[in-house]
Structure formats: structure tokens, C-alpha cells
Amino acid sequence: MTSGRLAIGASATFLSTLAAFGGVGATACTASKGATAPAAPAASVAADGVPAPRHDAPRQGRIGAPGIGDPDFPTDGNGGYDVEHYGLRIGYDPSSRHLTGVATITAKATQGLDAFNLDLSGFRVTRVTVDGRPAAFTRAGTELTVTPATSVSGADRFTVAVSYDGEPKPITGSSNLGTYGFIPTRDGAFVTSEPNGAKTWFPGNDHPADKARYDFEVTVPAGLTVLANGEMVGAPVTAGGRTTFRWRESHPMASYLATMTLGRFELRQGRTASGIANLAAVDPRYRDSLSRLYTRSGQITDYWSTVFGPYPFSSTGGVIDDFSAGYALENQTKPMYGGFVPDDDTVAHELAHQWFGDSLSIRRWKDLWLNEGFATYAEWLWKERNGVPAEQSFRAAYDAHPAGDAIWKYPPGRAQPQDLFNDSVYRRGGMALHALRRRIGDAAFFKVLRTWTAEHRYGYVTTEEFVALAERISGRQLDALFDAWLFKPVRPAA
């Protein structure tokens, strides 16, 4: 393993070293402080105060739905097409907080389209083209409705390019996430978008049910560094006092996992013991934590590869920025830690998400426990590796919540739109997995985990599919177990 510690600047040494790491290639993860009373489904999780979108009938009436079809969040995402690739060309000036962008989106129609929607919050849209021809567009709330000059036939691929600019505004006031999306910082930006904050910095289909590949070309004042998903493509280029960074994530990725976090960072880079590219970056305020973050991220990534199956991506690592977010997020290939030094449990949690949530993605937010419950159980497995049995962690979690506590009142198998990241999807989700392990034994349990990640690699998963797999591998009927831990509003027997 080779590595080097670098203070970030625009020096030729830094540019060549960082480029060597990538070459030419490719959460809000903290539970709320306590579950709240169940709430009725929200009309949208936009949380930006805009009214519900209104759509005038397009030319011939065939319009992609303004939501992707998630009943708990009916206006998130869009219907009528599937995105295959985002090309994001962005310039950002931290001093003025002004962003200019051109998003080029390649998609495949799933129906005939006379018009379709993209999610975009704020900004001034100056031009839209579809397959190179100018297209009409209207705005309503966070919906950008595009009417191409020529209708798109079903199953056709098409390319839409959107030019836009303005000051990005993060989403604020979430019941348990605080602030998320594109968040300006004193020296750049901290970008963490779960669940629906991608629209605060680029137009797209902002729901995890539509994953795509990404290319990022981001230009910032010289002396700053841009950290995006995947790997560097060539060396950064500086001209006229500005530096352009190119990153590529060549594996499918949900929009909420995309990032272009930027600022002043110190880096350490190299490879894990098993050979996976590893990059850790920290704000200078956290420079004393750089080596530990780098080392622990590599160790945990390699260990999870023996437990969950081969690492699904081309690089690993982590980023500590100085924005006090109060949470960490499993941004694909680059978990983000907002204003704190993560302990081993947190690093284990976020890196487990590279399998559970990133490679295997949910189609509907009601299945969030498949992300957070699995990552919580990973914390217990990391403790178990270091001498603390998972049974002990299970007992501690179970005993901490007597009958009548909120996590038993609403179970993790159902979404709570106003409190999506509640403690139930984390702790009760993790307890459900330990209950499964107890029932079917270690050999079958860990076979279930490895088969789960292998059969659905880069795809989508549901609770029903997981239950079916566990029953197939174990040869047991498990409906009652999963019903008790995931769906009943009472405390299961331990």
C-alpha cells in the first residue's frame, strides 16, 4: 500500500498525485433522536414551502407523471422515462454562492412523451434542448416541465440539456435531518442529498428508483478541491485562476448519493490491503484524524468484502468537512461526515451502506429499513469482530426500549413520511436481522446476506424479496418473524 498526506492547493505536485489516484476510469444516515407519533402521508417531502405543482396540458396530452409512483412521497421523482446517464458541467464561486450549470441527461422513454418533468428547486432556467433542438419549458414549484419540439416515442432514447444558474438553496426544516442538499460553507459546499435534495443543485429524476451513471465537470476558484463520486478522470486543469475537476462514477447510483463537496482539504490516498483504491479527505481543522480515517476506512471495506461479498465499486474512503451537519451520509464511494470525527461504528455503518443502499437500492421509501437496519446490524457485526457478540448489542438495544416506546408503535416496514429516518428503521431494523440470525443459524444467515448482495448487485430490492430469499435459503417459513419485527405496532418477544 502506498499513500501520501497532502495540503490541498493548485500545485503541479498535488494535481499529478490526485490524478494518479483516479486515473482515467470511475445519510442522511443518523436516526432521529426519537420516533414521533405516526403522521399521515405528506403530499411531498420537498420541505421548501412551494405549492403543489400545477401542469397545463401539453400539446397532445401524453405527459410523464409528475411523480415516480412512490405512494408515501407522490411528487418525488418523475414518470415516463428512465435516466441512464447524467453529465453535470458546473461552475461554483463560494464567495458569491453563484452556481452555473448545464445538465445533460440521457434517458430512455418508457412511454410516448409529448412532455415530461424534471425535478429542480430554485435557479433560473435559461435554455432547454431535447436531442439538440430547443424545447419549451415551464416551472411550477419544484417541477420543470419540458415540451420537446418533436414528441418522444416509447422506448426511444433521448437527450435533454438544461442550462441554469443561481444561488443553490438547501432544504431546511426537516423533522429529523435539519439541513440537506447543496449546503454552502465558508470555503465551498457540503453536498449530502438524502432523501430528495439532489434537485437543489441539478435537474433530474430525484428518487432512488431511477439510478444512473454520472460524469462531473466542476470548476472552482484555484486552490479549492472538488470531491465527487467515483474516480478522477485525468488531472485537474487550472487556467485563469480557476481549476476544473473531472470525476466519473461508472456504476449506477441513486441521485441522493451524488455529491460535489468542495473546499480546502488534506488528502491521503493509496489502496486497501486487498487492492481497492482508497481516498480520505479532511478539512484542515480535522487534519489529526486523516490517517485514522484512511486506515479504518480501508480495513472496514476489506472486512465487509469478506462478510457481504465483493466490494461493488472501484474506490472507497471518506470525507470529513467542517459543516456541522449532525449526520453522516453514505455518498457512493465517498461517505461524508458532517463536522465530526466518526467513530468506528459510524464508519462501519456508512461503508456497509455501499452494499446496502448504494449497490442494492430501494424502489420505495417504505423499504428504508433494508438500508438502515442492515447498516445498523453491520455496526454490531463490527463490534462482534472485535470481541462483543452481536447478541449483546441486540440485548442492549432491546432493553433500552421497553414496551410502549415509540419504536414499537410504528414498525420499520412502513414509511413515516414526516419522520422518515426514525429510530425504528435503524434499531428495530437491526434487531429484525438478529432475530432472523437466531432463527436460521449463522451458516444460513450469512449465506442470505452474500446471496442478497450478489443477486441484486447494482439493482433494486424490496422487503418481500428479502423475506422470500431468507425462506428459500433457510427452508423455513418466516412470515411470522418478519411480521412481528417489521409490521406489527407492538414489542416482539425477545
C-alpha positions, 0 to 999 in steps of 0.5 A: 500500500502506498499513500501520501498526506497532502495540503490541498492547493493548485500545485503541479505536485498535488494535481499529478498525485490526485490524478494518479489516484483516479486515473482515467476510469470511475445519510442522511444516515443518523436516526432521529433522536426519537420516533414521533407519533405516526403522521399521515402521508405528506403530499411531498417531502420537498420541505421548501414551502412551494405549492403543489405543482400545477401542469397545463396540458401539453400539446397532445396530452401524453405527459410523464407523471409528475411523480415516480409512483412512490405512494408515501412521497407522490411528487418525488421523482418523475414518470415516463422515462428512465435516466441512464446517464447524467453529465453535470458541467458546473461552475461554483464561486463560494464567495458569491454562492453563484452556481452555473450549470448545464445538465445533460441527461440521457434517458430512455422513454418508457412511454410516448412523451409529448412532455415530461418533468424534471425535478429542480428547486430554485435557479433560473432556467435559461435554455432547454434542448431535447436531442439538440433542438430547443424545447419549451419549458415551464416551472411550477414549484419544484417541477420543470416541465419540458415540451420537446419540439418533436414528441418522444416515442416509447422506448426511444432514447433521448437527450435533454440539456438544461442550462441554469444558474443561481444561488443553490438553496438547501432544504431546511426544516426537516423533522429529523435531518435539519439541513440537506442538499447543496449546503454552502460553507465558508470555503465551498459546499457540503453536498449530502442529498438524502432523501430528495435534495439532489434537485437543489443543485441539478435537474433530474429524476430525484428518487432512488428508483431511477439510478444512473451513471454520472460524469462531473465537470466542476470548476472552482476558484484555484486552490479549492478541491472538488470531491465527487463520486467515483474516480478522477478522470485525468488531472485537474486543469487550472487556467485563469485562476480557476481549476476544473475537476473531472470525476466519473462514477461508472456504476449506477447510483441513486441521485441522493448519493451524488455529491460535489463537496468542495473546499480546502482539504488534506488528502491521503490516498493509496489502496486497501490491503486487498487492492481497492483504491482508497481516498480520505479527505479532511478539512484542515481543522480535522487534519489529526484524524486523516490517517485514522480515517484512511486506515479504518476506512480501508480495513472496514471495506476489506472486512465487509468484502469478506462478510457481504461479498465483493466490494461493488465499486472501484474506490472507497474512503471518506470525507470529513468537512467542517459543516456541522451537519449532525449526520453522516451520509453514505455518498457512493464511494465517498461517505461524508461526515458532517463536522465530526470525527466518526467513530468506528461504528459510524464508519462501519455503518456508512461503508456497509451502506455501499452494499446496502443502499448504494449497490442494492437500492430501494424502489420505495421509501417504505423499504428504508429499513433494508438500508438502515437496519442492515447498516445498523446490524453491520455496526454490531457485526463490527463490534462482534469482530472485535470481541462483543457478540452481536447478541449483546448489542441486540440485548442492549438495544432491546432493553433500552426500549421497553414496551410502549416506546415509540419504536414499537408503535410504528414498525420499520416496514412502513414509511413515516413520511414526516419522520422518515429516518426514525429510530425504528428503521435503524434499531428495530431494523437491526434487531429484525436481522438478529432475530432472523440470525437466531432463527436460521443459524449463522451458516444460513444467515450469512449465506442470505446476506452474500446471496442478497448482495450478489443477486441484486448487485447494482439493482433494486430490492424490496422487503418481500424479496428479502423475506422470500430469499431468507425462506428459500435459503433457510427452508423455513417459513418466516412470515411470522418473524418478519411480521412481528419485527417489521409490521406489527405496532407492538414489542416482539418477544425477545 
